[in-house]
Amino acid sequence: MGTCEMCGTERITTLLAEVSGTKLRCCSKCIDSNNMLVLERYMPKQPKAAQTQSNVRTGNIKMNRPEKEIASDFHLRVRKARVSKGLEQRELAKRINVRLNDIQKIEGGIVPSDSMAIKIEKALGVILLVEAEEDMERSVNVPSGRGMTIGDALDEFLNKDE
């Protein structure tokens, strides 16, 4: 997980893409909306015996979408499952061998890593990783004090011509 160098969105999967001869790490939304050439694709890890040639395609390169993503209401699911099992945050943290602070952040809405989500799923019997949505448009809360990103500059440049 990283930060999109085009739009500034944080804690998302980024891919190496090329725009105007410059290589950037961008989110799938920026890549799709700007028709960028993807230089490095996201490939889920597979056992070597299970790898096939079906991953290789010719013609136009289309980005592979991750099969699973964190549910948008993950923090509510975690809190509800924890309370229904009668666990305190501290007990859950001990059970999955993470810091109390991590559990507090997750229940507060900070997106956990995939490995952390899997640990919580197993401990609480709750589903946090859901099928990826086909429509990649989502609202992103951007702090008002954020500086201008490359994406903002591109939008400003494209709107100047209109």
FENCORKA-V458317 format. One record per helix or strand of 3 or more residues. SS is the DSSP state (a for helix, b for strand). FROM is the first residue (numbers start at 0). LEN is the number of residues. If there is no record, write none. Layout:
BEGIN
((SS/FROM/LEN) (SS/FROM/LEN))
END
This chain:
BEGIN
((b/14/5) (b/21/5) (a/27/6) (a/47/3) (a/52/3) (b/67/3) (a/73/11) (a/88/8) (a/99/8) (a/113/11) (b/128/3) (a/149/11))
END
